[in-house]
């Protein structure tokens, strides 16, 4: 906890976490705009949770090599913020920078928040940023749907229309879908 008042400390860290999430999504939006495609940045909620989201669906109109920048822009700014927070801690720990203990503790808490946020992106099965990178890198066309159909097939739960859809799936989606 960054303060003696634990409720206030939690509110401060959570508020900073929301700002960092907004910054992450803003960089996706900026990356898409820099690549020359329209994108939409929004703030919404999922049940009780505030979420920031950027619609990058127009990226699929770009050549594959131009999609990576906008897809990875969020993780890029997360890395910069993490490096800055670690730099603050290092500078304060060596005496090079004089900060109140609460600020150093806040930097430490935000290092944890950033590390967890960046780790979250590795959960590609949740269709995170790195899922988009995977789809781009493997040149899949409909990986999510094909994977769902392969799961249904494995449990003998395919309808005739789903079986037809799976038979028409791109071979690359089928190959990647088997291990995804």
C-alpha positions as CSV (number, residue, x, y, z in Angstrom):
1,X,0.0,0.0,0.0
2,X,1.3,3.4,-1.0
3,X,-0.3,5.2,1.9
4,X,-1.3,4.4,5.5
5,X,-5.0,4.9,4.5
6,X,-5.4,1.7,2.5
7,X,-8.7,2.6,0.9
8,X,-7.2,5.8,-0.5
9,X,-4.1,4.0,-1.6
10,X,-6.3,1.5,-3.5
11,X,-8.2,4.3,-5.1
12,X,-5.1,6.0,-6.2
13,X,-3.5,2.9,-7.7
14,X,-6.7,1.9,-9.4
15,X,-7.1,5.4,-10.8
16,X,-3.6,5.3,-12.1
17,X,-4.2,1.9,-13.5
18,X,-7.3,3.2,-15.5
19,X,-5.2,6.1,-16.8
20,X,-2.5,3.6,-17.9
21,X,-5.1,1.4,-19.7
22,X,-6.5,4.5,-21.4
23,X,-2.9,5.5,-22.5
24,X,-2.4,1.9,-23.9
25,X,-5.5,2.1,-26.0
26,X,-4.8,5.7,-27.1
27,X,-1.5,4.5,-28.5
28,X,-3.3,1.9,-30.5
29,X,-5.5,4.6,-31.9
30,X,-2.5,6.8,-32.7
31,X,-0.8,3.9,-34.3
32,X,-3.8,3.2,-36.6
33,X,-4.0,6.9,-37.5
34,X,-0.3,7.0,-38.3
35,X,-0.8,4.0,-40.5
36,X,-3.5,5.9,-42.4
37,X,-6.6,4.0,-41.3
38,X,-9.6,5.1,-39.3
39,X,-10.1,3.8,-35.9
40,X,-12.4,4.4,-33.0
41,X,-11.4,4.9,-29.4
42,X,-14.1,4.4,-26.8
43,X,-14.7,4.1,-23.1
44,X,-17.3,1.5,-22.1
45,X,-18.1,-0.9,-19.3
46,X,-18.3,-4.6,-19.0
47,X,-20.6,-5.4,-16.1
48,X,-18.9,-3.5,-13.3
49,X,-15.6,-2.9,-15.1
50,X,-14.6,0.3,-16.9
51,X,-12.9,-0.6,-20.2
52,X,-11.1,1.3,-22.9
53,X,-11.2,-0.1,-26.4
54,X,-9.9,0.8,-29.8
55,X,-11.5,-0.6,-32.9
56,X,-8.6,-1.6,-35.2
57,X,-10.8,-3.6,-37.6
58,X,-9.7,-1.3,-40.5
59,X,-6.1,-2.6,-40.1
60,X,-7.1,-5.6,-42.1
61,X,-7.2,-3.4,-45.2
62,X,-3.5,-2.7,-44.9
63,X,-0.7,-5.0,-46.1
64,X,0.4,-7.4,-43.4
65,X,3.7,-5.7,-42.6
66,X,1.9,-2.4,-41.9
67,X,-0.4,-3.9,-39.2
68,X,2.2,-4.7,-36.6
69,X,2.9,-1.1,-35.6
70,X,-0.7,-0.3,-34.5
71,X,-1.2,-3.7,-33.0
72,X,2.0,-3.4,-30.9
73,X,1.6,0.4,-30.1
74,X,-0.1,-0.3,-26.8
75,X,2.6,-2.6,-25.6
76,X,5.2,-0.2,-26.8
77,X,3.9,2.6,-24.6
78,X,3.5,0.2,-21.7
79,X,7.2,-0.7,-22.0
80,X,8.1,3.0,-22.0
81,X,6.0,3.7,-18.9
82,X,7.4,0.6,-17.2
83,X,11.0,1.7,-18.0
84,X,10.2,5.2,-16.6
85,X,8.7,3.8,-13.4
86,X,11.7,1.5,-12.9
87,X,14.0,4.5,-13.6
88,X,12.2,6.5,-10.9
89,X,12.7,3.7,-8.4
90,X,16.4,3.2,-9.4
91,X,17.1,7.0,-9.2
92,X,15.3,7.2,-5.8
93,X,17.0,4.1,-4.4
94,X,20.5,5.4,-5.3
95,X,19.8,8.9,-3.9
96,X,20.1,10.5,-7.3
97,X,16.4,11.6,-7.1
98,X,14.8,12.8,-3.9
99,X,11.1,11.9,-3.7
100,X,8.7,11.4,-0.9
101,X,8.4,7.8,0.2
102,X,4.7,7.7,-0.9
103,X,5.8,8.6,-4.5
104,X,8.4,5.9,-4.6
105,X,5.9,3.4,-3.2
106,X,3.4,4.5,-5.9
107,X,6.0,4.0,-8.6
108,X,6.6,0.5,-7.2
109,X,2.8,-0.3,-7.2
110,X,2.5,1.0,-10.7
111,X,5.4,-1.2,-11.8
112,X,3.4,-4.2,-10.6
113,X,0.3,-2.8,-12.4
114,X,2.2,-2.4,-15.7
115,X,3.9,-5.8,-15.4
116,X,0.5,-7.5,-14.9
117,X,-1.1,-5.5,-17.7
118,X,1.7,-6.5,-20.1
119,X,1.5,-10.1,-18.9
120,X,-2.2,-10.0,-19.6
121,X,-1.5,-9.3,-23.3
122,X,0.3,-12.7,-23.5
123,X,-3.1,-14.5,-22.9
124,X,-3.8,-14.8,-26.6
125,X,-6.8,-17.0,-26.0
126,X,-8.6,-13.9,-24.7
127,X,-8.1,-12.1,-28.1
128,X,-5.6,-9.6,-26.7
129,X,-3.2,-7.5,-28.8
130,X,-0.8,-10.4,-29.2
131,X,-3.7,-12.5,-30.6
132,X,-4.0,-9.9,-33.4
133,X,-0.2,-10.2,-33.9
134,X,-0.5,-14.0,-34.1
135,X,-3.3,-13.8,-36.6
136,X,-1.3,-11.4,-38.7
137,X,1.9,-13.4,-38.5
138,X,0.3,-16.7,-39.4
139,X,-1.8,-15.1,-42.1
140,X,-5.0,-16.6,-40.8
141,X,-8.4,-15.5,-42.0
142,X,-10.8,-16.6,-39.3
143,X,-8.8,-18.3,-36.6
144,X,-11.2,-17.7,-33.7
145,X,-14.2,-19.2,-35.5
146,X,-12.2,-22.1,-36.9
147,X,-10.8,-22.9,-33.5
148,X,-14.3,-22.9,-32.0
149,X,-15.5,-25.2,-34.7
150,X,-12.5,-27.5,-34.1
151,X,-13.4,-27.7,-30.4
152,X,-17.0,-28.5,-31.3
153,X,-15.8,-31.2,-33.7
154,X,-13.6,-32.7,-31.0
155,X,-16.6,-33.1,-28.7
156,X,-18.9,-34.3,-31.5
157,X,-21.1,-31.2,-31.3
158,X,-20.9,-29.8,-34.9
159,X,-24.2,-29.0,-36.6
160,X,-24.4,-29.8,-40.4
161,X,-23.9,-26.1,-41.2
162,X,-20.9,-25.8,-38.9
163,X,-19.4,-29.0,-40.5
164,X,-19.8,-27.3,-43.9
165,X,-18.2,-24.1,-42.6
166,X,-15.3,-26.1,-41.2
167,X,-14.8,-27.9,-44.5
168,X,-14.6,-24.6,-46.3
169,X,-12.1,-23.1,-43.8
170,X,-8.8,-22.0,-45.1
171,X,-6.1,-24.7,-44.6
172,X,-3.9,-22.3,-42.7
173,X,-6.6,-21.6,-40.2
174,X,-7.1,-25.3,-39.7
175,X,-3.4,-25.9,-39.1
176,X,-3.0,-23.0,-36.7
177,X,-6.4,-23.7,-35.1
178,X,-5.3,-27.2,-34.1
179,X,-2.6,-25.9,-31.7
180,X,-4.2,-22.6,-30.9
